[in-house]
Amino acid sequence: MFQGFPQSGFQFLKQLKDNNTKEWFEDKRDVYEQSLRQPAKALIEQMDRIFLEEHLPFEASLKKSLFRIHRDTRFSKDSSPYKTNIGITFPIIRENVSKVAKTEIPGLYLHIEPKSCFIAGGLYMPDAQQLALLRTRIDVDWKQLEKLNVQKSFIKEFPEGIQGSKLKTMPRGYDPNHPGKEWLRLKQFIVMDMIPDEMTQSETLLDILLNKAHAMAPIMMFLEETVSNY
């Protein structure tokens, strides 16, 4: 039963920033397991039941949802072996996932980090084909995206609406005066809301995630319907 991420977990992450070595981590592994990994697994199991009960299109899986704490240092100048945060993802359920082309799937994301906790969703790094598909749809259906972006239930949970980095100019082949030009220039499609650490430290986090999931679901489905068929 999920009861929150305890203060000891946040303390562990703070200390890890200053002691990011395999030796230190192994010495404190029990704290990581009990204060971060086990609560994360309990959260995922409970959200799986909640998504089913609420008929929400997100997948909560022990295999897919919890990100590894080990960093991939192969192409990084930073050789620190561990992340100093906990990441949990709940992707949109996709029936036919290609075994060859692994692309980003829209979904709900929870980030646990001292003083930097947030709940987000969307497409953070869509590839070129996904962007092409999104722009093709937005070209003719931008009003639908704009409508979803101003829904009261959505803005209540994500006051800043859909965010993301943009091209400086219009993508090639599109009218510079297109009425949906701000949507066409997007390179990312992200929704995000910062939350206080305290909100993650009790079972209240389950209700917060549920409310955010309901609020973002229509936009996540817009993105998924657009990019899932290639």
MARBA-3410 file (N, C-alpha, C, O; in Angstrom, 1 decimal):
230
0.8,-1.2,0.0,0.0,0.0,0.0,0.9,1.3,0.0,1.8,1.4,0.9 ~ 0.7,2.1,-1.0,1.5,3.3,-1.1,1.1,4.3,0.0,-0.1,4.7,0.2 ~ 2.1,4.8,0.8,1.9,5.8,1.8,2.8,7.0,1.7,2.9,7.8,2.6 ~ 3.3,7.2,0.5,4.2,8.3,0.2,5.6,8.0,0.2,6.1,6.9,0.6 ~ 6.4,9.0,-0.4,7.9,8.8,-0.4,8.4,9.5,0.9,8.2,10.7,1.1
9.0,8.7,1.8,9.4,9.3,3.1,10.5,10.3,3.0,11.2,10.4,2.0 ~ 10.6,11.2,4.1,11.6,12.2,4.1,13.0,11.6,4.0,13.9,12.2,3.4 ~ 13.2,10.3,4.4,14.5,9.7,4.3,14.9,9.5,2.9,16.1,9.5,2.6 ~ 13.9,9.3,2.0,14.2,9.2,0.6,14.7,10.5,0.0,15.7,10.4,-0.8 ~ 14.1,11.6,0.4,14.6,12.9,-0.1,16.0,13.2,0.4,16.8,13.7,-0.2
16.2,12.8,1.7,17.5,13.0,2.3,18.6,12.2,1.5,19.7,12.6,1.3 ~ 18.2,11.0,1.1,19.1,10.1,0.4,19.5,10.8,-0.9,20.7,10.8,-1.3 ~ 18.5,11.3,-1.6,18.8,12.0,-2.9,19.7,13.2,-2.8,20.5,13.5,-3.6 ~ 19.4,14.0,-1.7,20.3,15.1,-1.4,21.7,14.7,-1.2,22.6,15.3,-1.8 ~ 21.9,13.7,-0.4,23.3,13.2,-0.1,23.9,12.6,-1.3,25.2,12.7,-1.5
23.1,12.0,-2.2,23.7,11.3,-3.4,24.3,12.4,-4.3,25.3,12.1,-5.0 ~ 23.8,13.6,-4.3,24.4,14.6,-5.2,25.8,14.9,-4.8,26.6,15.2,-5.7 ~ 26.1,14.8,-3.5,27.5,15.1,-3.0,28.3,13.8,-2.9,29.5,13.9,-2.7 ~ 27.7,12.7,-3.1,28.4,11.4,-2.9,28.1,10.4,-4.0,27.7,9.3,-3.7 ~ 28.2,10.9,-5.2,27.7,10.1,-6.4,28.8,9.1,-6.8,29.4,9.2,-7.9
29.0,8.1,-6.0,29.9,7.0,-6.3,29.3,5.7,-6.0,28.3,5.6,-5.2 ~ 29.8,4.6,-6.6,29.3,3.3,-6.4,29.5,2.8,-5.0,28.6,2.2,-4.4 ~ 30.6,3.2,-4.4,30.9,2.8,-3.0,29.9,3.4,-2.0,29.3,2.7,-1.2 ~ 29.6,4.7,-2.2,28.6,5.3,-1.3,27.2,4.7,-1.5,26.5,4.4,-0.5 ~ 26.8,4.6,-2.7,25.5,4.1,-3.0,25.3,2.7,-2.4,24.3,2.4,-1.8
26.3,1.8,-2.6,26.1,0.4,-2.1,26.1,0.4,-0.6,25.4,-0.4,0.0 ~ 26.8,1.3,0.0,26.7,1.4,1.5,25.3,1.8,2.0,24.9,1.5,3.1 ~ 24.6,2.6,1.1,23.3,3.2,1.5,22.2,2.5,0.7,21.1,3.0,0.7 ~ 22.5,1.4,0.1,21.5,0.8,-0.8,20.2,0.4,0.0,19.1,0.6,-0.6 ~ 20.3,0.0,1.2,19.1,-0.3,2.0,18.1,0.9,2.1,16.9,0.7,2.0
18.7,2.1,2.2,17.9,3.3,2.3,17.2,3.5,1.0,16.0,3.9,1.0 ~ 17.9,3.4,-0.1,17.4,3.6,-1.4,16.2,2.6,-1.6,15.1,3.0,-2.1 ~ 16.4,1.3,-1.3,15.4,0.3,-1.5,14.1,0.6,-0.7,13.0,0.5,-1.2 ~ 14.3,0.9,0.6,13.2,1.1,1.5,12.5,2.4,1.3,11.2,2.5,1.5 ~ 13.2,3.5,1.0,12.7,4.8,1.0,12.3,5.3,-0.4,11.5,6.3,-0.5
12.8,4.7,-1.4,12.5,5.2,-2.8,12.0,4.1,-3.7,10.9,4.2,-4.3 ~ 12.7,3.0,-3.8,12.3,1.9,-4.8,11.0,1.2,-4.4,10.1,1.0,-5.2 ~ 10.9,0.8,-3.1,9.7,0.1,-2.7,8.5,1.0,-2.7,7.5,0.6,-3.2 ~ 8.6,2.3,-2.2,7.4,3.2,-2.4,7.0,3.4,-3.8,5.8,3.4,-4.2 ~ 8.0,3.5,-4.7,7.7,3.6,-6.2,7.0,2.4,-6.7,6.0,2.6,-7.5
7.4,1.3,-6.3,6.7,0.0,-6.8,5.3,0.0,-6.2,4.4,-0.4,-7.0 ~ 5.1,0.4,-5.0,3.8,0.4,-4.4,2.9,1.4,-5.1,1.7,1.1,-5.4 ~ 3.5,2.5,-5.5,2.7,3.5,-6.2,2.3,3.0,-7.6,1.1,3.2,-8.0 ~ 3.2,2.4,-8.3,2.9,1.8,-9.6,1.8,0.8,-9.5,0.8,0.8,-10.3 ~ 1.9,-0.1,-8.6,0.8,-1.1,-8.4,-0.5,-0.5,-8.1,-1.5,-1.0,-8.7
-0.6,0.5,-7.3,-1.8,1.1,-6.9,-2.4,1.9,-8.1,-3.6,1.9,-8.3 ~ -1.5,2.6,-8.8,-2.0,3.4,-10.0,-2.5,2.5,-11.1,-3.4,2.9,-11.8 ~ -2.0,1.3,-11.2,-2.5,0.3,-12.2,-4.0,0.0,-11.9,-4.8,0.0,-12.8 ~ -4.3,-0.2,-10.6,-5.7,-0.5,-10.3,-6.6,0.8,-10.5,-7.7,0.7,-11.0 ~ -6.0,1.9,-10.1,-6.8,3.2,-10.3,-7.1,3.5,-11.7,-8.2,3.9,-12.1
-6.1,3.3,-12.6,-6.3,3.6,-14.0,-7.4,2.7,-14.6,-8.2,3.1,-15.4 ~ -7.4,1.4,-14.2,-8.4,0.5,-14.6,-9.8,0.9,-14.1,-10.8,0.9,-14.9 ~ -9.9,1.2,-12.9,-11.2,1.6,-12.3,-11.7,2.9,-12.9,-12.9,3.0,-13.1 ~ -10.8,3.8,-13.2,-11.2,5.1,-13.8,-11.3,5.1,-15.3,-11.6,6.1,-15.9 ~ -11.0,4.0,-15.9,-11.1,3.8,-17.4,-10.2,4.9,-18.0,-10.5,5.5,-19.0
-9.0,5.0,-17.5,-8.0,5.9,-18.0,-7.0,5.2,-18.9,-6.7,4.0,-18.6 ~ -6.5,5.8,-20.0,-5.8,5.0,-21.0,-4.3,4.9,-20.7,-3.5,4.8,-21.6 ~ -3.9,4.9,-19.4,-2.5,4.9,-19.1,-2.1,3.5,-18.5,-2.9,2.8,-17.9 ~ -0.9,3.1,-18.8,-0.3,1.8,-18.3,0.6,2.0,-17.1,1.6,2.8,-17.2 ~ 0.4,1.3,-16.1,1.3,1.3,-14.9,1.8,-0.1,-14.8,1.1,-1.1,-14.5
3.1,-0.2,-15.0,3.8,-1.6,-15.0,5.1,-1.5,-14.3,5.9,-0.6,-14.5 ~ 5.3,-2.5,-13.4,6.6,-2.6,-12.7,7.8,-2.7,-13.7,8.9,-2.2,-13.4 ~ 7.5,-3.3,-14.8,8.6,-3.5,-15.8,8.9,-2.2,-16.6,10.0,-2.0,-16.9 ~ 7.8,-1.5,-16.9,8.0,-0.3,-17.8,8.0,1.1,-17.1,8.6,2.0,-17.6 ~ 7.4,1.2,-16.0,7.2,2.5,-15.4,8.3,3.1,-14.6,8.6,4.3,-14.7
9.0,2.3,-13.9,10.1,2.8,-13.0,11.4,2.9,-13.8,12.0,1.9,-14.2 ~ 11.9,4.2,-13.9,13.2,4.4,-14.6,14.3,3.9,-13.7,14.3,4.0,-12.5 ~ 15.4,3.3,-14.3,16.6,2.9,-13.6,17.3,4.1,-13.0,17.3,5.2,-13.6 ~ 17.8,4.0,-11.8,18.6,5.1,-11.2,20.0,5.2,-11.8,20.6,6.2,-11.6 ~ 20.4,4.2,-12.5,21.8,4.2,-13.1,21.7,5.1,-14.3,20.8,5.0,-15.2
22.7,6.0,-14.5,22.8,6.9,-15.6,23.6,6.1,-16.7,24.4,5.3,-16.5 ~ 23.2,6.5,-18.0,23.9,6.0,-19.1,25.1,7.1,-19.4,24.8,8.2,-19.9 ~ 26.3,6.7,-19.1,27.4,7.6,-19.2,28.2,7.4,-20.4,29.3,8.0,-20.5 ~ 27.8,6.6,-21.3,28.6,6.3,-22.5,28.9,7.5,-23.3,30.1,7.6,-23.9 ~ 28.0,8.4,-23.5,28.3,9.6,-24.3,28.2,10.9,-23.6,27.9,12.0,-24.1
28.5,10.8,-22.3,28.4,12.0,-21.4,29.8,12.3,-20.8,30.5,11.4,-20.5 ~ 30.0,13.6,-20.7,31.2,14.1,-20.0,31.1,13.9,-18.5,32.1,13.8,-17.8 ~ 29.9,13.8,-18.0,29.6,13.6,-16.6,29.6,12.1,-16.3,28.8,11.3,-16.8 ~ 30.6,11.6,-15.6,30.7,10.2,-15.3,30.0,9.7,-14.1,30.2,8.6,-13.6 ~ 29.2,10.6,-13.4,28.5,10.2,-12.2,27.6,9.0,-12.5,26.8,9.0,-13.5
27.7,8.0,-11.7,27.0,6.7,-12.1,25.5,6.7,-11.8,24.8,5.9,-12.4 ~ 25.0,7.7,-11.0,23.6,7.6,-10.6,22.8,8.9,-10.9,23.4,10.0,-10.8 ~ 21.5,8.8,-11.2,20.7,9.9,-11.3,20.4,10.4,-9.8,20.4,9.5,-8.9 ~ 20.1,11.6,-9.6,19.7,12.1,-8.3,18.2,12.4,-8.2,17.8,13.3,-7.5 ~ 17.5,11.7,-8.9,16.0,11.8,-8.9,15.4,10.4,-9.2,16.1,9.5,-9.6
14.1,10.3,-8.9,13.3,9.1,-9.3,12.3,9.5,-10.3,11.6,10.4,-10.2 ~ 12.3,8.7,-11.4,11.4,9.0,-12.5,10.4,7.8,-12.7,10.9,6.7,-12.8 ~ 9.1,8.1,-12.8,8.1,7.1,-13.0,7.2,7.5,-14.2,6.7,8.6,-14.2 ~ 7.1,6.6,-15.2,6.3,7.0,-16.3,5.1,6.0,-16.5,5.2,4.9,-16.2 ~ 4.0,6.6,-16.9,2.8,5.9,-17.2,2.4,6.1,-18.6,1.6,7.0,-18.9
2.9,5.4,-19.6,2.6,5.7,-21.0,1.2,5.4,-21.4,0.5,4.5,-20.8 ~ 0.7,6.0,-22.5,-0.6,5.7,-23.0,-0.5,4.2,-23.5,0.5,3.8,-24.0 ~ -1.6,3.5,-23.3,-1.6,2.1,-23.7,-1.7,2.0,-25.2,-2.6,2.5,-25.8 ~ -0.7,1.3,-25.8,-0.6,1.2,-27.2,-0.6,-0.3,-27.5,0.3,-1.1,-27.1 ~ -1.5,-0.8,-28.3,-1.7,-2.2,-28.6,-0.6,-2.7,-29.5,0.0,-3.8,-29.2
-0.3,-2.0,-30.5,0.7,-2.5,-31.5,1.9,-1.7,-31.5,2.1,-0.7,-32.3 ~ 2.9,-2.1,-30.7,4.2,-1.4,-30.6,5.2,-2.1,-31.5,5.4,-3.3,-31.3 ~ 5.7,-1.4,-32.5,6.7,-2.1,-33.3,7.9,-2.5,-32.6,8.4,-1.8,-31.7 ~ 8.4,-3.7,-32.9,9.6,-4.2,-32.2,10.9,-3.6,-32.8,12.0,-3.7,-32.2 ~ 10.7,-3.0,-34.0,11.9,-2.5,-34.7,12.0,-1.0,-34.3,13.1,-0.6,-33.9
11.0,-0.2,-34.5,11.1,1.2,-34.3,10.5,1.6,-32.9,9.3,1.6,-32.7 ~ 11.4,1.8,-32.0,11.0,2.2,-30.6,10.9,3.7,-30.6,12.0,4.4,-30.5 ~ 9.7,4.3,-30.5,9.6,5.7,-30.5,8.9,6.1,-29.2,8.4,5.3,-28.4 ~ 9.0,7.4,-28.9,8.4,7.9,-27.6,6.9,7.8,-27.7,6.3,8.0,-28.7 ~ 6.3,7.4,-26.6,4.9,7.3,-26.4,4.4,8.3,-25.5,5.0,8.5,-24.4
3.3,9.1,-25.8,2.8,10.1,-24.9,2.4,9.4,-23.6,2.0,8.3,-23.6 ~ 2.5,10.2,-22.5,2.0,9.6,-21.2,2.2,10.5,-20.1,2.5,11.7,-20.2 ~ 1.9,10.0,-18.9,2.0,10.7,-17.6,3.4,10.4,-17.0,3.8,9.3,-17.0 ~ 4.0,11.5,-16.4,5.3,11.3,-15.8,5.4,11.9,-14.4,4.9,13.1,-14.3 ~ 5.9,11.2,-13.5,6.2,11.8,-12.1,7.7,11.8,-11.8,8.4,10.9,-12.1
8.1,13.0,-11.4,9.5,13.3,-11.1,9.7,13.6,-9.6,9.1,14.5,-9.1 ~ 10.5,12.8,-8.9,10.8,13.0,-7.5,12.2,13.4,-7.4,13.1,12.7,-7.6 ~ 12.4,14.7,-6.9,13.7,15.3,-6.7,13.5,16.4,-5.6,12.6,17.2,-5.8 ~ 14.4,16.5,-4.6,14.2,17.5,-3.6,14.1,18.9,-4.2,14.9,19.4,-5.0 ~ 13.0,19.5,-3.8,12.7,20.9,-4.3,12.4,21.0,-5.8,12.3,22.1,-6.3
12.3,19.9,-6.5,12.0,20.0,-7.9,11.1,18.9,-8.4,11.2,18.3,-9.5 ~ 10.1,18.5,-7.5,9.1,17.5,-7.9,8.1,18.1,-8.9,7.8,19.3,-8.8 ~ 7.7,17.3,-9.9,6.7,17.7,-10.8,6.0,16.6,-11.4,6.5,15.4,-11.4 ~ 4.8,16.9,-12.0,4.1,15.9,-12.8,3.9,16.5,-14.2,3.6,17.7,-14.4 ~ 4.2,15.7,-15.2,4.2,16.2,-16.6,3.6,15.1,-17.5,3.2,14.0,-17.1
3.6,15.5,-18.7,3.1,14.5,-19.8,3.3,15.1,-21.1,3.7,16.2,-21.3 ~ 3.2,14.2,-22.1,3.3,14.6,-23.5,4.4,13.9,-24.3,4.7,12.8,-24.0 ~ 5.0,14.7,-25.2,6.1,14.2,-26.0,7.3,15.1,-25.8,7.2,16.3,-26.3 ~ 8.3,14.6,-25.1,9.4,15.5,-24.8,10.5,15.5,-25.9,11.0,16.6,-26.2 ~ 10.7,14.4,-26.6,11.7,14.3,-27.7,11.1,13.6,-28.9,11.6,12.5,-29.2
10.0,14.1,-29.5,9.4,13.4,-30.6,10.4,13.4,-31.8,11.2,14.3,-32.0 ~ 10.5,12.3,-32.5,11.4,12.2,-33.6,10.9,12.9,-34.8,9.8,13.4,-34.8 ~ 11.7,12.9,-35.9,11.3,13.7,-37.1,10.0,13.2,-37.7,9.2,14.0,-38.1 ~ 9.8,11.9,-37.7,8.5,11.4,-38.3,7.3,11.7,-37.4,6.3,12.1,-38.0 ~ 7.5,11.7,-36.1,6.4,12.0,-35.2,6.0,13.5,-35.4,4.9,13.9,-35.4
7.1,14.4,-35.5,6.8,15.8,-35.7,6.1,16.0,-37.0,5.2,16.9,-37.1 ~ 6.5,15.3,-38.0,5.9,15.5,-39.4,4.4,15.1,-39.3,3.5,15.8,-39.8 ~ 4.1,14.0,-38.6,2.7,13.6,-38.4,1.9,14.6,-37.6,0.8,14.9,-38.0 ~ 2.5,15.1,-36.6,1.8,16.1,-35.8,1.5,17.4,-36.5,0.4,17.9,-36.5 ~ 2.5,17.8,-37.3,2.3,19.1,-38.1,1.3,18.9,-39.2,0.5,19.8,-39.5
1.3,17.7,-39.8,0.3,17.4,-40.8,-1.1,17.5,-40.3,-2.0,18.1,-40.9 ~ -1.3,17.0,-39.1,-2.6,17.0,-38.4,-3.0,18.5,-38.0,-4.1,18.9,-38.2 ~ -2.0,19.1,-37.3,-2.2,20.4,-36.8,-2.6,21.4,-37.9,-3.3,22.4,-37.7 ~ -2.0,21.2,-39.1,-2.2,22.1,-40.2,-3.7,22.2,-40.5,-4.2,23.3,-40.9 ~ -4.5,21.1,-40.3,-5.9,21.2,-40.6,-6.8,21.1,-39.4,-8.0,21.3,-39.4
-6.1,20.7,-38.2,-6.9,20.5,-37.0,-6.4,21.2,-35.8,-6.6,20.8,-34.7 ~ -5.8,22.4,-36.0,-5.2,23.1,-34.9,-6.2,23.6,-33.9,-5.9,23.8,-32.8 ~ -7.4,23.9,-34.4,-8.5,24.4,-33.5,-8.8,23.4,-32.4,-9.2,23.7,-31.3 ~ -8.7,22.1,-32.8,-9.0,21.0,-31.8,-8.0,21.1,-30.7,-8.3,20.9,-29.5 ~ -6.7,21.2,-31.1,-5.6,21.3,-30.1,-5.8,22.5,-29.2,-5.6,22.5,-28.0
-6.1,23.6,-29.8,-6.3,24.9,-29.1,-7.5,24.7,-28.1,-7.5,25.3,-27.0 ~ -8.6,24.1,-28.5,-9.7,23.8,-27.7,-9.4,23.0,-26.5,-9.8,23.3,-25.3 ~ -8.6,21.9,-26.7,-8.2,21.1,-25.6,-7.3,21.9,-24.6,-7.3,21.6,-23.4 ~ -6.5,22.8,-25.1,-5.6,23.5,-24.3,-6.2,24.5,-23.4,-5.6,25.0,-22.4 ~ -7.5,24.9,-23.6,-8.1,25.9,-22.8,-9.3,25.3,-22.0,-10.1,26.0,-21.3
-9.5,24.0,-22.0,-10.5,23.4,-21.2,-10.3,23.7,-19.7,-9.2,23.6,-19.2 ~ -11.4,24.0,-19.0,-11.2,24.4,-17.6,-10.6,23.3,-16.8,-9.8,23.6,-15.9 ~ -11.0,22.1,-17.0,-10.5,21.0,-16.2,-9.0,20.8,-16.4,-8.2,20.4,-15.5 ~ -8.5,21.1,-17.6,-7.1,21.0,-17.9,-6.3,22.1,-17.3,-5.3,21.9,-16.7 ~ -6.8,23.4,-17.5,-6.1,24.5,-17.0,-6.0,24.6,-15.5,-5.1,25.1,-14.9
-7.0,24.0,-14.9,-7.0,23.9,-13.4,-5.8,23.1,-12.9,-5.1,23.5,-11.9 ~ -5.4,22.0,-13.6,-4.3,21.2,-13.2,-3.0,21.6,-13.8,-1.9,21.4,-13.2 ~ -3.1,22.2,-15.0,-1.8,22.6,-15.7,-2.0,24.1,-16.2,-2.3,24.3,-17.4 ~ -1.9,25.0,-15.3,-2.2,26.4,-15.6,-1.4,27.0,-16.8,-1.9,27.9,-17.5 ~ -0.2,26.5,-17.1,0.6,27.0,-18.2,0.3,26.4,-19.5,0.8,26.8,-20.5
-0.6,25.4,-19.5,-1.1,24.8,-20.8,0.1,24.0,-21.4,1.0,23.6,-20.8 ~ -0.1,23.7,-22.7,0.9,23.0,-23.5,2.1,23.9,-23.7,2.0,25.0,-24.1 ~ 3.3,23.3,-23.4,4.5,24.0,-23.5,5.5,23.2,-24.5,5.2,22.2,-24.9 ~ 6.7,23.9,-24.7,7.7,23.2,-25.5,8.5,24.2,-26.2,8.1,25.3,-26.5 ~ 9.8,23.7,-26.5,10.6,24.6,-27.4,10.0,24.7,-28.8,9.3,23.8,-29.2
10.4,25.8,-29.5,9.8,26.1,-30.8,10.9,26.4,-31.8,12.0,26.8,-31.4 ~ 10.5,26.2,-33.1,11.4,26.7,-34.1,11.3,28.2,-34.2,10.3,28.8,-33.8 ~ 12.4,28.8,-34.6,12.4,30.3,-34.7,11.5,30.8,-35.8,10.9,31.8,-35.7 ~ 11.4,29.9,-36.8,10.5,30.3,-38.0,9.6,29.1,-38.3,9.7,28.1,-37.6 ~ 8.7,29.3,-39.2,7.7,28.2,-39.5,8.5,27.1,-40.2,9.4,27.3,-40.9
8.0,25.8,-39.9,8.6,24.7,-40.6,8.4,24.8,-42.1,7.5,25.4,-42.6 ~ 9.4,24.2,-42.8,9.4,24.3,-44.3,8.1,23.8,-44.9,7.6,22.7,-44.5 ~ 7.5,24.5,-45.8,6.3,24.0,-46.5,5.0,24.5,-45.9,3.9,24.2,-46.4 ~ 5.1,25.3,-44.8,3.8,25.8,-44.1,3.7,27.3,-44.3,4.7,28.0,-44.3 ~ 2.5,27.8,-44.4,2.2,29.2,-44.6,2.7,30.0,-43.4,2.2,29.7,-42.2
3.5,31.0,-43.5,4.0,31.8,-42.4,2.8,32.5,-41.6,3.0,32.9,-40.5 ~ 1.7,32.7,-42.3,0.6,33.3,-41.7,-0.5,32.4,-41.3,-1.7,32.8,-41.0 ~ -0.2,31.1,-41.2,-1.1,30.1,-40.8,-1.7,30.5,-39.4,-1.0,30.8,-38.5 ~ -3.0,30.4,-39.2,-3.6,30.8,-37.9,-3.2,29.9,-36.7,-3.3,30.3,-35.6 ~ -2.7,28.7,-37.0,-2.2,27.8,-36.0,-0.7,27.8,-35.9,-0.1,26.8,-35.6
0.0,28.9,-36.4,1.4,28.9,-36.5,2.2,28.6,-35.2,3.2,27.9,-35.3 ~ 1.7,29.0,-34.1,2.4,28.8,-32.8,2.4,27.3,-32.5,3.3,26.8,-31.9 ~ 1.4,26.6,-32.9,1.3,25.1,-32.7,2.3,24.4,-33.7,2.9,23.4,-33.3 ~ 2.3,24.9,-34.9,3.1,24.3,-35.9,4.6,24.4,-35.6,5.4,23.6,-36.1 ~ 5.0,25.5,-34.9,6.4,25.7,-34.6,6.9,24.9,-33.5,8.1,24.8,-33.2
6.0,24.2,-32.7,6.5,23.5,-31.6,7.3,22.3,-32.0,7.1,21.6,-32.9 ~ 8.4,22.1,-31.2,9.2,20.9,-31.3,9.0,19.9,-30.2,9.4,18.7,-30.3 ~ 8.3,20.3,-29.2,7.9,19.5,-28.1,6.4,19.8,-27.7,5.9,20.9,-28.0 ~ 5.8,18.8,-27.1,4.4,19.0,-26.7,4.3,18.5,-25.3,4.1,17.3,-25.0 ~ 4.5,19.4,-24.3,4.6,19.0,-22.9,3.6,19.8,-22.0,3.3,21.0,-22.3
3.0,19.1,-21.1,2.3,19.7,-20.0,3.0,19.4,-18.7,3.6,18.3,-18.6 ~ 3.0,20.4,-17.8,3.9,20.2,-16.6,3.4,21.1,-15.5,2.9,22.2,-15.7 ~ 3.4,20.5,-14.3,3.0,21.3,-13.1,4.0,20.9,-11.9,4.1,19.7,-11.6 ~ 4.7,21.9,-11.3,5.5,21.6,-10.2,4.6,21.4,-9.0,3.6,21.9,-8.8 ~ 5.1,20.5,-8.1,4.4,20.2,-6.9,5.4,20.2,-5.7,6.5,19.8,-5.8
4.9,20.7,-4.5,5.8,20.7,-3.3,6.2,19.3,-2.9,5.4,18.3,-3.1 ~ 7.4,19.1,-2.4,7.8,17.8,-1.9,6.8,17.2,-1.0,6.6,16.0,-1.1 ~ 6.2,18.0,-0.1,5.3,17.5,0.9,4.1,16.7,0.2,3.6,15.8,0.8 ~ 3.7,17.1,-1.0,2.6,16.4,-1.6,2.9,15.0,-2.1,2.0,14.2,-2.3 ~ 4.2,14.7,-2.1,4.6,13.3,-2.5,4.8,12.4,-1.3,5.1,11.2,-1.5
4.7,13.0,-0.1,5.1,12.2,1.1,4.0,11.6,1.8,4.1,11.2,3.0 ~ 2.8,11.5,1.1,1.7,10.8,1.7,0.9,10.2,0.6,1.2,10.4,-0.6 ~ -0.2,9.4,1.0,-1.0,8.8,0.0,-1.8,9.8,-0.9,-2.4,9.4,-1.9 ~ -1.8,11.1,-0.4,-2.5,12.1,-1.2,-1.9,12.2,-2.6,-2.7,12.6,-3.5 ~ -0.7,11.8,-2.8,-0.1,11.8,-4.2,-1.0,11.0,-5.2,-1.0,11.3,-6.3
-1.6,9.9,-4.7,-2.5,9.1,-5.6,-3.6,10.0,-6.2,-3.9,9.9,-7.4 ~ -4.2,10.8,-5.3,-5.3,11.6,-5.8,-4.8,12.7,-6.7,-5.5,13.0,-7.7 ~ -3.7,13.2,-6.4,-3.1,14.3,-7.3,-2.8,13.7,-8.7,-3.1,14.3,-9.7 ~ -2.2,12.5,-8.7,-1.9,11.9,-10.0,-3.2,11.6,-10.8,-3.2,11.7,-12.0 ~ -4.2,11.1,-10.0,-5.5,10.8,-10.7,-6.1,12.0,-11.3,-6.5,12.0,-12.5
-6.1,13.2,-10.6,-6.6,14.4,-11.1,-5.8,14.9,-12.4,-6.4,15.3,-13.4 ~ -4.5,14.8,-12.3,-3.7,15.2,-13.4,-3.9,14.3,-14.6,-3.9,14.7,-15.8 ~ -4.1,13.0,-14.3,-4.3,12.0,-15.4,-5.6,12.3,-16.2,-5.6,12.3,-17.4 ~ -6.7,12.6,-15.4,-7.9,12.9,-16.1,-7.8,14.2,-16.9,-8.3,14.3,-18.0 ~ -7.1,15.2,-16.3,-7.0,16.5,-17.0,-6.2,16.4,-18.3,-6.6,17.0,-19.3
-5.1,15.6,-18.3,-4.3,15.6,-19.5,-4.7,14.5,-20.5,-4.3,14.6,-21.7 ~ -5.5,13.6,-20.1,-5.9,12.4,-21.0,-6.3,12.9,-22.4,-5.9,12.3,-23.4 ~ -7.2,13.8,-22.6,-7.6,14.2,-23.9,-6.5,14.7,-24.8,-6.5,14.4,-26.0 ~ -5.6,15.4,-24.2,-4.4,15.9,-25.0,-3.5,14.7,-25.3,-2.9,14.7,-26.4 ~ -3.3,13.9,-24.4,-2.4,12.7,-24.6,-3.0,11.8,-25.7,-2.2,11.3,-26.5
-4.3,11.7,-25.7,-4.9,10.9,-26.8,-4.8,11.6,-28.2,-4.7,10.9,-29.2 ~ -4.9,12.9,-28.2,-4.7,13.6,-29.4,-3.3,13.3,-30.0,-3.2,13.1,-31.2 ~ -2.3,13.4,-29.1,-1.0,13.1,-29.6,-0.8,11.7,-30.0,-0.2,11.4,-31.0 ~ -1.3,10.8,-29.2,-1.2,9.3,-29.5,-1.9,8.9,-30.8,-1.3,8.2,-31.6 ~ -3.1,9.4,-31.0,-3.8,9.1,-32.2,-3.1,9.6,-33.4,-3.1,9.0,-34.5
-2.3,10.7,-33.3,-1.6,11.3,-34.4,-0.3,10.5,-34.7,0.0,10.4,-35.9 ~ 0.4,10.1,-33.7,1.8,9.5,-34.0,1.8,8.0,-33.9,2.9,7.5,-34.2 ~ 0.8,7.3,-33.6,0.9,5.9,-33.3,0.9,5.0,-34.5,1.2,3.8,-34.5 ~ 0.5,5.6,-35.7,0.3,4.7,-36.9,1.5,4.8,-37.9,1.2,4.9,-39.1 ~ 2.7,4.7,-37.4,3.8,4.5,-38.3,4.9,3.6,-37.7,5.9,3.4,-38.4
END
